[in-house]
Structures are given as structure tokens and as C-alpha cells.
């Protein structure tokens, strides 16, 4: 049989195995046209990371242009990887179509059919991004996988305020599992801290004394990385978008270190893409190491450019790729026939104190000139960007806070409970002062986990009808939907994913009333710019997680949001960048 070159499996510079192909020139050109992840700079010898998906495609390409294996073992590896991919894709399709039943999960509370299918898929693929919309029970699905003894001991990594909620969920669904919340960044002997008694008798701990489930927050993870790596058999990353910055952050580096030595990995998040689509590479890399190839291959194949803010060229196509390759599972309420009452977003234009915003315009104009100047250094521009963002957004929040407080008062006086989201401390203080008779509870970055839990219970149990919550606190919080159906965004975040998370703390499974989300917008300051940028970023996120969503093509370039803010300020003052 005629062959067109050779192929062999080697360790690449990135540490990942890759197929090294040396082919006749016309075949090499065809190969680069088929495999868009192959950089145009590759000449002569072509390197393709040996992911299961890419390996199956290489095998398919070799049906047309046979290549000679340098080692028989490499052919066996190719067959194994291709078959693994084929089986995973077929399983995902059959589970979602309902033509194959998942195993039985012996839990105290039965799973819904769609939750059981997701748990089966996670156990089969050993790495899954579970991106069901918020409120469909992703935690129940993740806990179900722990019925398989191969997954224990397990590690649950979650937000600072959620370890006790996770422990309560584990006890509710599978009370036989012994769990322990890690309470210190410094490692200690967890075996001495965990006790389990049944009928007065202490049960022996399994797994060499390690409890079935360890629960830790992201901020403590770096201290435990060496201790837990190789010990835990599975990792559940709650709110997995926390890993979007990859190994740049200490928690990301620790997560990768633990995950790469675990046998099973699940990432739970209804908003896995918070800002730019390129962040999804870091999330997938933690759950399925090497699945998307090297970062360079990923950005060459899917992104418009390289770098930290890489944008996905075609979010719908990439989202479909993740779903069809059993990397991501995403169901909406319509998909599982469990639709909630309607969600209504209300944009309300309100007055603001012009003088408050005017007082910062001089400083803002100077910062804007630095940001847009051709003569300033990168470091100075970076600091100016941070200062401008904080200055203008805080001034905007303060300027409109009295009007926001009046809107909230009107809702409260109608007998409704309200969750109000804000960001800056001064905005909280104004809202607290103007709404003091409603005894507002606080759930922000300044409270301890115990204080946050008390605030949540005060709100749920009726000791207050007003909860002031930080835009970036409370991810994954459950229970508010049982008593509240109204929320107000006193301030805006640059990321649409943050707003979605805030909304879904109220609009989730268990909600029985239509949900009203109010967006009071000031006519000046940062609000007009932030609202515009949110639309740009939402196109990236929605296309990936919901490939069927029709995206609106925007004519702007999606440039840095702070630059937009700077340009707006200079235009307002009639000034030009130097």
C-alpha cells in the first residue's frame, strides 16, 4: 500500500504527547487545511497534540493519505484514543436522546432523570463541564457520582461562603458519606478531626483514615495542593469559572496540580465564560487536561488572536464542539421540562446627582489622557486604567444611590422582600442609611462566613425583608428563592456572567413566582459605557454555552472596556489624547 509519509507519537515541548507527521508536501498542505489548529509557521514536520478528538481525526485523515507508523505501539495508542473518543460521543448522544438508561444511584433523595444522565456521563468521560443553567441541581448530580467507590476520597472546591451548604447537601443526598470542611490554609491531619457515630458506635474511617469527602474553599486550596494531590480520587469544582485565569493565580495553579492527579473531575457552573471566550481554555484544561491541545493550538484554531483576552471566532460553533465531544453538558429548563416562572428584566432610567460625578471629572480626564496617550508606559497606563475604573464607577454608584434607595423603598412598602446588589462600600453605606428602618442584612466581602450565613437566615426567616449583597459574593447561594422574587442592581459589573449569577440566586428551582430584576441606570458616569460593553461580552458567553442562540453581530471591535470609558470622558470634555 502506498504511504505518504511517517507518523510517530512523541512528548512535546508543552509536556503533552503529540503526533509528529512528516509527509509529502502536498499532503502536508492538505493536512494544515484540515487541521486549523496547526500553525502556519509549521513547515516540513507537523505537530498535533494527541488529544482523543484530534487523534480520531488524524486516523480519519490517514484513510485517505496512509502514513507509516514508526512503532507498532503508536498505532495501538491511536486506536485506543480514537475508540475512547468514539465511545464518549456515542454515550453522550444516547444518554441525551434517552435511548440508554444511566446506572442506579443509591441516594436518600432520588435524582431526576436528567441529573442521573449527567452523573453517568461524568463518570464515563472522567472529566465534564456541567454547565446546566443555574437552579437545575448541578450539586445533586456531582454528589451522585460519589456513589461510585472509585471517586472516593473526593474533594469539593467551592466559594468561601458555601462549604457548609455543600456539606448539608451531601448529608441530604448521601448521609452515609463522611465529610469534613477544611478550615485552615495550613495542612493538618484531617483524620483526627472527623468522627462518625451510628447507634453510639464510632465507625472506622476509610481511605487510610481520610474522610469520603473533603470540602475546601478556593482561597485555601494553594496551601493544601501538595497534601491532597494524589490522595483524592475525584475533584468537584463548584463555580469552576474561578479557574478562568489558569495557573496565573495561586488557586488556579493549585487546582491544576490536584486535578491532574485525580481520576475524575467535574466542573459546575451555569456561567463558565465570565468575560472573553478564550477563558474557557483554562477551565477545560483543569477538567480534561490536554483535551483542547496546547493553548497555542486552541487559539490558532478557535480564537481571533492570542493573549489573555482572546475572543472566540465563532462561539456557536465552539459551543457545539464542546457539547458534541462530551466535554460540556448544558441543559436549559426547557430541555428538562422544568421551566420556572417568568423572569422579567426591567431597565429603569433614574436621576443621579450630577455634582457627584462632576467632582471626579477633572481627575477622570487626566487618567483618560494617560490611558489613551501614545507616550505613556504600559505600567502607568495599567494603573491609570484601574484608577479610572474605580473612580468613575464609585462616583456613579454614589450619585444614583439615593434614587436607587427610593426605588427599593417603593418595592418594600408593597410588601415584597428585596435583594439589592452593589459593589462599593460607600454605596452600601448610603443604602443602609436611607433604608435603616427596614433593618437591612449585609452579605458582602466584608462579612465573615458566619456573618453571611446569619444574614441569609435573617432574610429567609423573616427578621428582615432587605438583603444587601455584593455583586461578586454569594455565587451558588441557595434558599433565597423560597422567600424572594425581586432583585435590584444598584451598581453594574463589567461581566454579564456576574449579573446572571446574581439573578439565578432568586430565579432558580424552587421559585414559585415571577421574578423581577430591576436595572436602574444613570444617564451619565460609567453606566452607559458598562451597559454597552456588557452586550459585547454576552455574545461570547451565550454562543459557547447555548450554541443555538442567535448572536447579534456588532460593528465595534470589542476593545478594552476601560479604553471606551476613557474615550467617553475625553469626548465629553472636548479634549484629545496626547
N, C-alpha and C positions, 0 to 999 in steps of 0.2 A: 504494500500500500504506500502510495506517495505521501510523504510528510513535508511540511513547510517550515520546519524549524524544531527547536527543542524547548522543553519546559521543565523546570525543577522548583522545588519548594525550599526556600531559604529564610533565615531570620533577617528581617530588615533593620534599617537604622533606627526605626521607631521602637524596636523590640517586638513588633508583631511579625508573624510569618507572612511571607508574600510569595506569589508566583512570579518567577523570573523567566521571561519569554524572550527567546532570540529567534526571530522569524524573518523570512524573506521580506524585502522592502514593501512590496505591495500588500502583503498580509499584515505587516506591522501597521501600515497606514489604515487598513480596514479595521484593525483591532482598536486603534485610537479613536476612530469614528464611532465604534460601537460602545466602547468604554469611555464615557465622557470624564470619568474621574482620573484618567491618565493625563498627566500634564503634557502640554505641547512641547515642553523642553526635553522630554524623554526621547532620546534618539538611539536607534540601534537596539539596545536592550530595554525591554518594557517591564516595569514592576507593578504588580497589582496585589494589594493586601488580600490575604487568603481568608476573607470572610465566607460564611456559608453561602450567602446570596451571590457574591461575586464568583465564588468557585463554581457554583451551578451554571452561571452564565459563561464562564470560561469553558466548562465542559460542553455546553451547547455550541459555542463557537468552534470547538475542536471537531464537531461533527462535520462542519463544512471545510475546515482547514486543519487536518490532523497534525498534531505536534508530537514529537518523540519524547517520552519520559526518560530522564537520565537515570532515575532509580525506580524500581518497581514499587517501593514503599510510597512514593509520591502519588502514584496512580490510586493506590488503596486509600490514601488520605483524601484525594479528590472525590472518590466515590462516597466515602463516609460523610464528608462535608455537604456534598450535593444532596445526598439522601436525607441528611438531617434537616436541610432547608426544605426539601420537598415534603417531608412528614409534618413539619411545623406548619407550613402553609396549608396543607390539606386538613390538618386538625383544626386550625383556626376557622377555616371555611365551614367545616362540618359542624363545629360547635355553634357557630353563629347562625347557621341555617337550621339548626335543631335536628339534624339528621344523626347526630351522635350524642348520647347521654353522658354527662360527666359522672365521675365516681360519686359515691355517697359520702358526705361529710358529716360525721357524728358530732353534732353540736347541740347545745342546750336549746338554742333557738334555730329553727330551720332557715336555711338560706333560700332566697328567691332563685328561680331557675337561672336568670342571667348572672347572678353572683356566683353560683356554682360553676357555670361555664367559664367564667373568668378565672376562678381558682384553678380549674383543671388546666387551662391554657398556661397559666403562670408556672405550674408545676412541670408541665411538659417542656416549655421553652426554657425554663430556668432563669428567665430574665424578661420582665414585662413592664412596660409603662402603662399603668392603668389610669386612663385619662377620662373616665366617665364623668359626666357633668356632676357638679357638687350636689350632694344630698342623696345619691343613689346607693350609698353603703359600701364605699371602697374599703373602709376599715374592716367590715364584716368579711369581705372577700379575702383580704390579706390574712385575717385571723384563721379563716378556713384552711388556708394552705398549711398552717401549723399542725393540723391533724396528721399530716404525713410525718412520721418519726424522723425521716431523713432531713427535715428542715430544722431540727432542734439540736442544740440550743439556738435560739433566734435572737436577733437584735432589732428592736424598733427604734428608729431615729425620728424624732419629731420636734415640733416647736417648743419653746421654753414653757409655755402655759398649758401644754397638752399631755404630759406624761400621765397624770392622774386620770384624765379622760380615757386614754388608751388602756390603762390598767383596768379601769371599770368596764370597758368594752370587752376586754379579754375575759374577765371574770363572768360577764353576762353571757358570752357565747360559748366559752370553753372553760368552766370553773376548775377543771382538773389540771390546767396548766399553772405551774408556779412561776410567778413573775416578780421582778424586782426593779424598782426605779433607781437608777444611778444618780446619786445626789452630790457628787463631788467631781471636780475636774481631775483630781489626783487619784489614780487607781488604788483600790483597796480590795480586800478579799470578800467578794460578794457571798461566798459560801457561809460566812459567819453571820450574815445579815438576814438570811432568808429562812423562814420557818413555815411549816405547813402541818397542821394538825387535823386529823379526822377522827371523830369519836374519841377525842382525848389522846390519841396516839400520834406522835410525830413521824411523818413519812420520810423515808430516806430521799435525799436529793439525787437526781440523775445526772448524767453527763459529767462525771468526775466532780460532782458537787456543784456544778453551775446550774442555776435555775433554768427552766424551759425557755423563759423569755426575759431578756434584759431590755429595759426602756431607758433611753437617754435622749437629751436634747442636743441640737446641733452644736451649741456653743461649748459643750463639754466633750465633744467627740474627739478633738485632737489629743486630749490627754490620755485617752483610752485606746488609741489606734493600735499601738504595738501589743497591748494586752489582749485585745479582742480579735485581732487578725489571726485567722487560722483556728480560732476557738469556736466562733459562731458559724453555724452552717447555712444560715439564711439571714438576709437583711431586708427589712421593710423600711423604705424611705418615705415617710409621710411628708406631704408638701415638698416633693422632690425638686421643685423649681429652685429650692435653696442651693442646689448644686450647679446652677447655670453658669457660674464663673469658673468651674473646673478646679484645677489644682492651684489657681492663683490665691484662693483663700485657704486658711488653715483647716476649716471644716471640710472643704472640698478635697484637699489632699488626704485627710484622714478617712473620709468616706471612700475614696478610691482604693486606699490601702486595704481597708477592711473588706470591701466588696469584691475585689479581685481574688481574694482567697476564700470567699464563700461559694457555696454550691447553688444557691437560689437567691434571686434578687427581685424585689418588686418596688416600683416607684409609684406612689399615689399622688395625683394632682389633677384637678379639673382645669388648671391653668398652667400647664408645663412650660409654655412660652410666655414670659412676662413682658419682654420688650422686643428685641430683634430676633428674627428666626434662627440666626446662627447659634444662639444659646442652646438650642436643642441638642447640638452635638455633645456638649458636656454632660447633659442629662442622660442621654442614651449611652454614652461611654461608661458611666457608672453602673448602668443596669446590664448592658450587653457589651462588655469591653471588646473593642475592635470591630463591632458589627457594621459601622459606617466607614471602615477603613481608617486611614490616618486623617488628621484634621486637614491636611493639605488636600488629600483626595476628596474629602467631603466638601470643602469649599470650592474646589475646582468643578466638581460635578453639580452642586446644588446652589451655590451662593453667587451673588453678583460681584463680590470682591472678597479679599482675605482680610482678616483682622477681627478685633473684638466685637465690632458692630456689623458683622457680615449679615446681609439680608438674603433670604431665600428667593431665588429667581421665580419659582412657581410654587407657592405654598400649598395649593390644592394638590398638585402632582406629588409633592414630597409627603404630604399627609396621607395620601392614598398609598404611597410606597410603604410607609411605616405600618399601615393597617394590613395591607395585603401580605407583608412579610412577617406578620405576627410579632412585630416589635412593639406596637402600640395598640391598645384596645380602647375604643371610645364609643360609648353609647349615650344617647340623649334620653330624656324622659319619654319622648315619643317612641323611641326604639324599644323601650321596655314596657310600654303601655302603662306607665305610672306618671302621667302628667300632673303637675301641680297646678294650683290656682294661678291665674294670670299674674305676670309681672309687668308693671307699668312704670316706665322711666319718665319723670316729669322734669323738664328743663324750665326753671323759673328765673327770669331776669329780675334782679333785685338792685336796690340802690346801694351805694357804698360811700364812705367818707372820702371824698376826693382829696382833701388836705392830707390825709394819712399817706396816700400814695404819692402825692406831690412832694412830700418831705423827703422821699428817698430818690427822687428823680435825678438830682444832681449827682449823687454817688452812683446811681444806676447808669447814668450816661457815661461817666468816666470808665466804669467797668466795661460797658459795652464797647467803648473805643478800644480798650486793651484787647478784648476778645477778637475783634474784627481787624485789628491792626496787622499790617504786614511786617512790622518792625519789632514786635514783641517776641520774647522767647516762649517756648512751649510751656515751661513751668509757670510763668507769670500768667499766661492765658488760662491754664488749668485752674489756678487759684482764683482768678477773676471770674471764671465760669461758676465755680462753687459759690463765691460770694454773691454774684448777681442772682443766682437761683434762690439762695436763702433770703436775700434782702427783699426781692420783689414778691416772692410767694408769701413770705410772712406779712409784708405790708398789705398785700391783697386780702389775706385771711383776716387780719385785724380790721381792715377798712369795711369789710362786709359782715363781720361777726355780729354787730347789733341787729342788722336786718335778718340774719340767719336765726338769731335768738328769737326774734319776733315771729318768724315762720314756725319755729319749733313750739313756741308758746301756744300759737293758734291750734296746732295739732294736739298738744297735750290737753288743752281746755275742751277738746271734743271727746276726751276720754280715751285717747289712743296712747299706747306706750310707744316710745321712740328711741331708736339707736342713732346717735349723731357721730359721724366720722370727721376727725380733724387731724392736724399734724403738729402745729406749732404750739408751744406752751402758752404763749400769750393769748392765743385764740381760745384755748381751754379756759383760761382764767376769765376772759370776758363772758364766755358762755355760762360758766359756773356762777359768776356774779349776777348776771341778768336773769338766770333761771334758778336762783338759790332756793326759792320756796318749793321747788319740785325735788329737792334733795338728790341731785344727780350723783350717780355712781361712776367711778373712773376705772377704765380699763385701757391704760396707755403704756408707753415704755418706761414710765417712772415707778409703776407699782410692782411689788414682788409677786411671784406666782400665787402665794396665799391670798394676797390682797385682790388680785384679779379674780380668783375663784370666789371670794366673798362678794365682789361686785356683781359677778354673774348671778350668784344665788340671790342676792338682794333684788335684782331685776326680775328674775324668774318667779321668785316667791312673793312679789308684790310690795316689797318695802320701798321701792322707788319705781317710777314709770319712765325714768330718763337715764340712759346709759351713754356716757361719752367715751368713745373708743378711738384709739389710734388707727389710722388708715393701714398701718403695717403691723398691727398687733391682732392676735386672735385668729390667725389662719387656722381653719379646720374646727373652730369652736362649734359645739353642738348644743342645742337646747333652747336657744333664743326663739326659734321658730314656734315654739309651743305657746308663747305669750305675746309675740310682737309681729306686726306685719308692715311697719313703717320705718323707713330709714332716711336720713338726711346727710348729704355730703357737704359739710361746712367748708372743706377745702378739697382741692383736686390733687391727685397723684399723676406723675408723668406716665405711669404704666396702666394700661387698661385692665391688665390681669389683676391688679390690686383692687380695682373697683368691682370686678366680677367676684372676687373672693369676699369682699365686704357684703355685696348683695346676697350671696349664697349662704351667708350665716343666718339669713332670715328666710330666703326663698329656697327651701330645701325640703326633703322628705319629712313629713310630719306637719307641714304648714297646711292649714285648712281655709285660709282667707286669701283674697287677692292681695299682692304685695305692692306697695307704693314706694318708689325710690325717687327722692327729690334731689335735683341738682341745681341749687341756687347759684347763678353765675353773675359776677360783677361785670360791668361794661368796660372796665379798664383794669390795668395791672396785668397780672400773669394769666388770669382766667381765659381770655380769648385765645392766647397762644397755646396754652396747655390743651384746651378743648380741641384745637385744630390738630395738634400733634397726636393726641390720643387716637384720632381716626386713622392716621398713618400706621401706627403700631398695631392697631386692632386688625388690620388687613393681614399682617404677618401671622398673628396668633390664630385667627379664625380659619385661615386657609389650611393650616397644618393640622389642627385638631378636628376641624369639621370640613373635610375636603369638598363637600357638596355645596358649601356656602359660596354664593357668587360674590367675588371681590370687586370693589369699586376701584378702577384704575385711576390713580391720582397723577396729576401732571407735575407735582413738585418732586424734588429729588430726595426727600426724606432726610435732609441734612440734620446736623446736630441740633437738638431742641433748644439748647441754650443760645446757640447762634441765632436762631429765629427770634428768641426773646431779645437778644442784643440788637438785632436789626430793627425790631419794632420800636425799641426805645430811641435809637438814633433817628429813625424816621419821624417819630413823634416830636423830637426836639429840633428837627430840621438840621441835624448835624451829619457829617460824613465821616467814615472811618479814615484814619490816617494811613 
